[in-house]
Amino acid sequence: MTSYISGASIRALRERTGMTQRHLADRLGITDKAVSKWETDRGLPDITLVEPLACALGVSVAELLSGEQIVNANRAGNLLRAKFYVCPLCGNVIHATGEASISCCGIALPVLEVENAVDGRIPAAPESAAADPSAHVPRVEVADGEVYLTMEHPMGKDHFISFMAYVTTDQVFFRKLYPEQTADAHFPYRGLGTIFAYCNRHGLFACRTPRVQRKSTVQLV
């Protein structure tokens, strides 16, 4: 981590639980003077106390280290509310089903925001491939039970599409891409959902999957 537990975080979390410094100290088997030193940044809790401290304060270790409490408002598990995180150092991609405190290579990662969303709304899939090689929204085609994604985008060593994903309410399909590959992917079609494409320079772009017309059947009598 780039930083350790801050005294302000310990104090805020302790006060939120209604505990005094003495109460917290008793739960950890230490003195209230030690807690006071932590909260005034005149001392730091030993690494062996990090997990017990988080437990006593009612938060996860990640929340304690980041100083932010994560409120889980996604208990229904709708994957369409999924979040993506990308490490700028190693390129690691992390997918979460909601807000999370994510770190990689010692860096706290911000959640990726969809660059082409308007008022929080993701546009529908384009009907044709864009001629501009700098375009970032995939062309989406559904045929034979699969969804095909193609992009006219540079795939050089310094500018490329890092991943494509297809997210429905209960499934996530993902393809990691690398320089010199083609910017395309295909996944089994599982109904309406969201298509994501991440450019290492310009960020995350998305579009909704197109509606597929169901063929009606006629019963002969």
C-alpha positions, 0 to 999 in steps of 0.5 A: 500500500502507498499509505498505512492506516491513518489516525483520522480513519481510526478515530472516525470509525471508532466514534461511528461505533460509539466506542471510547478509546478505552473500550477499543483498547480493551477489545484489542488487549492494549492500553488506551494510551496506545489508541490515543497515539494512533489517533493523533498520528504519534504511533502506528498499530502493529501489523499483527493488530490490523485484522483485529482492529478492523474487526473491532471497528466493524470494517474490512481490512481493505476499508481500514487501510483505505479509510473509506467505508464501503456500503454494499447497495448491490445485494441483489447481485445484478451484474449489469451494475458491475465495475471494472478496475485496471492497474496502470502499471501491470495492466491487471483487470479486476471485475467486481459486482459493485463498488469495492476497495481495490489495490494492485501494485501498491496503488489504490485503483479508481473504478473505471467510468464509461467515457461515452455515457450521457447522463449516466446512460449507455448508448445503443450499439452502433448499426455499422462499424465506424470508419475512423480508426480512433473509434472506441465503440465496438460494432456488435452483431448477433448471429447463430447464437453468438455476439460478435464484437469488432473495432477499427482501432489501433493495436500498437504497443502504446495504444490498444484495446486492453479488453472487451467484455459482455455483461448480462444480469447474471453472466460476464464474458471477458476477453483480454487483448494485447498489442498486435492482436486484432480488436475483436471478440465473440461470446455466446449470446445471452440476451440484452446486456452491456458491451465494454471495450477499454482503451489504454489511452482513452478509457472505458467505452460501452454500448447496449446489445441490440435487440434480436427479433424472435422468429414467430412460428406458425402452426398449421392445422 
